[in-house]
Amino acid sequence: MKARFTLAEIQQHALGIVDRDGLVGLTMRSLAASLGTGPMTLYNYVDGREALEELVVDAVAARVETPEPSDDWLADTRAVATALWRTVRAHPATVPLVLTRRTSSAGSLAPAEALAAALARGGLQGADLLVAFRVVMAFVMGIAQSELAGPLAREESQDAAAERIGALAHDTLPTLSELASIGAKFADLEFEQGLTVILTGVASTTRPRPQS
């Protein structure tokens, strides 16, 4: 029997629901309604809630536009990390899933492979490569999570975070209040400068590969 839907179609509909209604809005029933079918039909493709959430993670990963490899491994690493960050922050409701759900498809690991391969082209190997990969990934996902739910999270207006912190303690949190007002206006700059700090450290640990 020919499949009625492709897995990519189901992934995109699931992601659309999460973008619109949040994670609580994603159910077999809501996904079936979005696809114009009955909930039981979906069990031919997914077997429960965990599988639905894995589809969302796969859908986000599929939207990351990784660059073609070049001779500049540092620029490639920055480009992959930036592409991943921009994709994740475009779908903020998915951040908890991206952080906690293991992917179930090789294709959705393409961004991670691109990042690891870029770092490897810089001469990193073994434990050094593993540490660099995890540090860059932790920065990308950590700053995305902070934007969503951290104490300095961006809010609907630029001054809302600072006002919220100021309301909690007028005079006891002056530094956080200042940082909140800055962070609300310079999210892109914060990411770029933070990534520069990370990659400067990574670059200092690289060693040229021996010539074969």
Buried (B, 14 or more C-beta within 10 A) or exposed (E): EEEEBEBEEBBBBBBBBBBEEEBEEBBBEBBBBBBEBEEEBBEEBBEEEEEBBBBBBBBBBBBBEBBEEEEEBBEBBBBBBBBBBBBBBEBBBBBBBBEEBEBEBEEBBBBBEBBBBBBBBBBBEEEBBEBBBEBBBEBBBEBBBBBBEBBBBBBEEBEBBBBBBBEEEEEEBEEBBEBBBBBBEEBEEBBEEBBEEBBEEBBEEBEEEEEE
